[in-house]
Amino acid sequence: MANTDRRLDELLLQREIEALYHREADLLDERSFDQWLTLFTEDVRYWMPLVHNVQFGKGDTELSREGVGNAWIDEDKRTLTQRVQQMATGIHWAEEPRSRMSHLITNVRVLEATPDAASADHAVVKCRFLVYRNRMESEVDILVGKRRDTLRRVEGEWKVARREIVLDQNVLLAKNLTTFF
């Protein structure tokens, strides 16, 4: 019976985190960026390393190193808030006219939950994403990749404390990177 209870707790935690990610995708697609910001802790680290083509067997050098190399995105709550405020002005050149977007989240896996799934206040989660963006008449961007999030329960709600985003491309084909992931 204990094994069944543990499995049920794991499924409930999985569903709770998936619901968070689906809500987040809706907020981004609806451009509700102020509400989206509330999904992050005050000490969040939002980071997207560069991806390098490397020789077989040297996969540990494929991503730029945090705090050492360059990154596509390296932000905290303050800079995420500034980006949101800039887009809210209506004069953000890369989003005028604004993009039409769809965020798809899949393959959500809870890698770690502490102290356990039943009473978790900390979780490490991996997922995959696909972001479709259309702008103007013919600009289309499809951004695909992986995320690794560290979630923390704050006042009973899950919040993102750390997000690492890895694009499945090493050359950014989009004209800009105003997209949130």
Secondary structure, 3 states (H helix, E strand, C coil): CHHHHHHHHHHHHHHHHHHHHHHHHHHHHCCCHHHHHCCEEEEEEEEEECECCCCCCCHHHCECCCCCCCEEEEECHHHHHHHHHHHHCCCCHHHCCCCEEEEEEEEEEEEEEECCHHHCCEEEEEEEEEEEEEECCCEEEEEEEEEEEEEEEECCEEEEEEEEEEECCCCCCCCCCCCCC
